[in-house]
Amino acid sequence: MPVISLDGTEEMNDSRRGKGTWRKATDAMKLLSSRGGVFGFSTMLTYENYSLLLSRIYLDSMFELGCSLGFFV
């Protein structure tokens, strides 16, 4: 099962992983989902992002993108 790494909002993710990586990751998720792919997400919890990443809003957004499971590191 592919697991795609994201670290929060576009701004949070791109500041950590490089400009444009959030868009590439979410585009890949949309493509996998549209083709019936089974995949998940992983994310690195930090002091700066943990309240967002553990929120229902963020988790719902990952499942809306088609994720079947999530990992928190």
N, C-alpha and C positions, 0 to 999 in steps of 0.2 A: 504494500500500500504506500503510495507516495505521501510524503508529509512536507508541506510547504511552510517555511518559516516567515512569520510576521511579528513585529513588535509594536503593535498599537496602530495609531492613526498614521496617515501618510507622512505627516511631518515627523512623528516620533521614529517611525521605521526608517525613513530615508536619512535622517540624521545619524542613525546608527549603522545602517547597511549600505548607504550610498544613494544618491539621487536617482529616482526612477524605479527603485527596486520594489516599492510597494505596488506601483501600477503593474509591473511585470508579474508580480506574485498574484495579485487579484485577477488579472487577465487570464493567467494560467488556471486559476480556480474556476473561473467562469467557463472556460473552454472544457475543462475536465467535467464539470457539472453538466454542461449541455450535451456531452457525449455519454453520459451515464457513468462516468468514472467514479470510483470510490477513493477518497483521499482525506487527509486530515491536515491540521495545522499544528505548528509548534511555536512557542514564544518564550522569550527570556524575560522573566519577571525581574524588575529592578525597583528601587525605591521610587523612581520617577513615574513608572507606568503601572505598578501593581493594582492601584485602585480602578483604573480603566479596564485593564485586561481581565480582572476578575468580576467585572460588572456584567449584569444580565444583558445590557445593551451590546457590549462587545461580543459576548458569546453568541447572542442571537444573530449578530452580523456575520459571524463565521459560519453558522449553520445555514443562514440565508444564501451564502456563497456556495453552499453544497458540501461543506465539511462534515464528515461522519464522526470524527473524534478529534480531540485536542490534547496536546502535551504542554505542560508548563515546566520550565527548567529554572 
